[in-house]
Structure formats: structure tokens, C-alpha cells
Amino acid sequence: MASPSSSRILTLTLDHLDHDHITSILLLLPFDSIVSFALTCKKFKSLAFSESLWELLCRRDWGSGTIDSLLAILSENERREFSYRKLYEKVSMLGSLSCRRLICKGDAFPKPRASHSLNLVSDWLVLFGGGCEGGRHLDDTWVAYVGSSRTIPMLTWQHVNSGLPGGRFGHSCTLVGKNSFILFGGISDNGSRLNDTWIGQILYESPYNIKVLWKPLEVGQYTPPPRGAHAACCIGDCMILVHGGIGLYGLRLGDTWVLDLSGHACWHQVATADRLSPSPRSGHTLTSIGGTRMAVLFGGRGEGYDVLNDVWLFDVEGKPVEQNNVSGLLSIPINMQSGVYICLYDTH
């Protein structure tokens, strides 16, 4: 923090500058420096905490298109309560992460593995499958109670004996509702790609003792081609979205499928009506946006083994995103009764 004498000198200097010149100077500074500037005196605090300055900072660091897109989805009440400074502070805190290694008590512990699935289901971690040393693919299910406080001082793993899917890695396991999850696909011990669909359900025997019941999900004969290393997420409470992966003969896939759980479970392929769609890939992510029926696809490894960093938005609202409301989004209608749309976000 500046000394009283240096603060007075700076105040005298700034007294000769108008508001626009001071704002131009502050826009050259990083976030921490602006906060330090605000702490020197009350006058500087009022300058550094003005909403007009923080709007300019948000647009400087994230782009005007991003800010306009955010404002477009806010209601009138939300706009009246909106604060650029609070938004900037919250987004800045996203870069703060505290990590520590958890202590696991007891003698039972899962074997080392990779490309497994781990879900949080009603305060329990549920671990399934994966590949371990020697090329063996595991078919075990483990659970650990973490509670609702999420303090997690230590974990106690329990091996659950249940009707199991076959050993695999690179599968997807997606939480549906509060107590169920859908497992799809993966790669087996002999390298075979799978396309079976399983449902796992939590059965409570006591507050600290559960069972996981696995059973095949009847989805009919129309299913996605076998694959592993694909991406999946849950849209709403009754729809699983699956994209891409590694199919037969090591080919990377670019197709999109939806598992509809609203009635009798069934798969539908989502066929784009235009050539603009995510390219074939594996090892990517597909993440749902809470409170909406949208999902974001990012990255992966493409057909030429190149690593990707493009971003795509899947919209399952049943209507396209308006281009004049969301800058940088392009809506593409999909040949499907639920009215799915794929949108591209151009990062370049």
C-alpha cells in the first residue's frame, strides 16, 4: 500500500486529470493493482469501484461478445440487480483452487486405474471399471461416503458386490436424477468396442451402508454403434446426450445420439441438416449447463490424432438460439422430433 505522502502526491496528480483519463489509466492495470489502488483513499475507492469501469474491464478481458451474450439471457429484474464488479470478482475466484490429498482409512482400497468413471450420487462416490496395469480392464464397483458438508476429512472405500457390467474402460457413466446413473459403451479386455446400456441404482441399507444394483437397460434394437472414449452428459432429468468416441477398427466417430428416458428407454440418432457440426473425435468433454437444456463440447483428439480446442454448444430447447441475441452462435436445425440444435462458438 502506498505511504500517506505518496498517496497525497498521487491525489494531487489525479486532481488535474478528468474521469476518462483516470479510467484509461486504470484499464492498463491488472485486477490486483486496481484493488490496491482503491485501498489508498476514499476518493480512489469511488473511482475504482464505479460500475462503468468494471464494465469496461469485463469487456476488455472477456470480449464484448461474451458480455452482450450474458446480458441477452438476463431478465429485467436480473439486469437491475446485475453488478459488473461482483461478476468480475466471482469469475476471478474461479482461478482459485485448493487441493489436498485425502486420507483413506481401512484396508479395502480400489486398485490403481485409469479411464474409469466416478460419480457423486446422493452423498456417495460411486467408482466403476477402468484399465489397470497389465492391460486388464476392471469390472468392480466401489463406494465411499462423503456426506453433505463436503468437508471429507477422510474416505472409507467399500467394495460393492452386485450384478456387474463386464470389465471396461473409456465408458461413460452419467448421473440421472438423484439415485440412478446410466453406463454406456467402453472398451473391453480384448479391445472390443461395446455399445451396451446399463442402469445403476443406489439401494440404502442404512445411512452409511448402500448397495449398487446394476442391470441392463432395455432400449430396443436401435442403438449407437460400439465405441469407447466418447463424451456424454445428462440434459434435464430424462435425456442422455452422447457424442463421438473411438469405434470399430480404431476409427474416430462424429455422430450424436440421445437416450430418451421419459418413457420406454430408446436411442435416437441426431442427424445434422447441415455440414456444420463437430468433427469426429475422442477423449473430449460434454458438459451440461445447469438449469438449461444445453451442453458444451470441448476439445478431444481428431481423426489425424491432432489435439483440438474448439468449443460447440448443443441446444435441446426445441428452438434455435437467436443470432442477434447471442453473438458468436450459429444455430443449425437437427432432424429429430425433440428439436435439437447444434451451435458453434467460434473462438478465433
Secondary structure, 3 states (H helix, E strand, C coil): CCCHHHHHHHHHHHHCCCHHHHHHHHCCCCHHHHHHHHCCCHHHHHHHCCHHHHHHHHHHHHCHHHHHHHHHCCCHHHHHHCCHHHHHHHHHHCCCCCCCCCEECCCCCCCCCECCEEEEECCEEEEEEEECHHHCEEEEEEEEECCCCCCCCEECEEEECCCCCCCCECCEEEEECCCEEEEEEEECCCCCEEEEEEEEEEEEEECCEEEEEEEECCCCCCCCCCEECCEEEEECCCEEEEEEEECHHHCEEEEEEEEECCCCCEEEEEEECCCCCCCCEECCEEEEECCCCEEEEEEEEECCCCEEEEEEEEECCCCCCCCCCCCCEEEEEEECCCCCEEEEECCC
